[in-house]
Amino acid sequence: MSTLEPERGTGTGTLVEPTPQTSHGDGDHERFAHYVQKDKIMASALDGTPVVALCGKVWVPGRDPKKYPVCPMCKEIFESLAGGGDEGGKGDGKK
C-alpha cells in the first residue's frame, strides 16, 4: 500500500446525516388538505418547521388548505378520535 493512500477503516471523513423526507408516498398526499394540530401549524408558520398530519404526511405547510379536498385517511382518523363524527360522513372536521 502506498504511503499516500489512507488505510481502509482509518483516516478522517465527513459524516453526512440524511436529510429528512418531507413527503411520503406516490404524490396522492399532495392533492389533499390534511388535519394537523393548530398549535403545530402556528409554530410552523413562525419558524418553518415541518408538521405531521394525522395520516403521517410530513411537510412544511404553504398552501391554502381550503382549496383542496380533505385527505380521506386524515378524515377517517379524525372522526374516530372525535367520537365518530356524523353519520353521513359530511363532517366539517371542526369539533
C-alpha positions in Angstrom: 0.0 0.0 0.0 1.3 3.5 -0.9 2.1 5.9 1.9 -0.1 8.5 0.1 -3.3 6.5 0.5 -5.0 6.1 3.8 -5.7 2.6 5.1 -9.2 1.4 4.9 -11.2 1.9 8.1 -8.9 4.5 9.3 -8.5 8.2 8.4 -10.8 11.0 8.5 -14.1 11.7 6.7 -17.2 13.7 6.9 -20.3 12.1 8.3 -23.3 13.2 6.3 -26.7 12.9 8.1 -29.5 12.1 5.8 -32.0 14.9 5.1 -35.4 14.0 6.5 -38.0 13.3 3.8 -40.8 15.8 3.9 -43.2 13.9 1.7 -44.2 10.3 1.6 -45.9 8.1 -1.0 -46.7 8.5 -4.6 -47.9 12.1 -4.5 -51.5 11.5 -3.5 -50.9 13.3 -0.3 -50.1 16.5 -2.3 -53.7 16.7 -3.6 -55.3 16.9 -0.2 -55.7 19.2 2.8 -54.6 17.4 6.0 -55.5 17.5 9.7 -52.8 18.9 11.9 -52.9 20.4 15.4 -53.5 24.1 15.3 -50.5 24.9 17.5 -48.2 23.0 15.2 -49.4 24.9 12.2 -48.8 28.2 14.1 -45.3 27.1 15.1 -44.6 26.0 11.5 -45.7 29.4 10.2 -43.3 31.2 12.6 -40.2 29.1 12.3 -40.7 26.9 9.2 -40.5 23.5 11.0 -42.3 20.6 9.3 -45.6 19.3 10.7 -47.0 15.8 10.8 -50.6 15.2 9.7 -52.8 12.5 11.3 -52.2 10.3 8.2 -48.4 10.6 8.7 -47.5 13.0 6.0 -44.7 15.3 7.0 -44.3 18.7 5.2 -44.0 22.4 5.7 -47.4 24.0 5.1 -47.5 26.7 2.5 -50.8 26.5 0.6 -54.3 27.4 1.4 -55.9 24.1 2.6 -59.4 25.4 1.7 -58.6 24.9 -2.0 -58.1 21.1 -1.6 -60.4 18.2 -0.5 -59.7 16.7 2.9 -57.4 13.7 3.0 -59.6 10.6 3.4 -57.2 8.9 5.8 -56.9 12.1 8.0 -60.7 12.4 8.0 -61.2 8.8 9.0 -58.6 9.1 11.8 -60.1 12.4 13.0 -63.6 11.1 13.1 -62.5 8.1 15.1 -60.7 10.3 17.6 -63.6 12.8 17.8 -66.2 10.2 18.7 -67.3 9.1 15.2 -68.4 12.4 13.6 -71.8 12.5 12.0 -73.5 9.5 10.3 -73.4 10.9 6.8 -69.7 11.4 6.7 -70.1 15.0 5.8 -68.5 16.4 9.0 -66.6 19.7 8.6 -63.7 18.4 10.8 -64.1 21.3 13.3 -65.0 19.8 16.6 
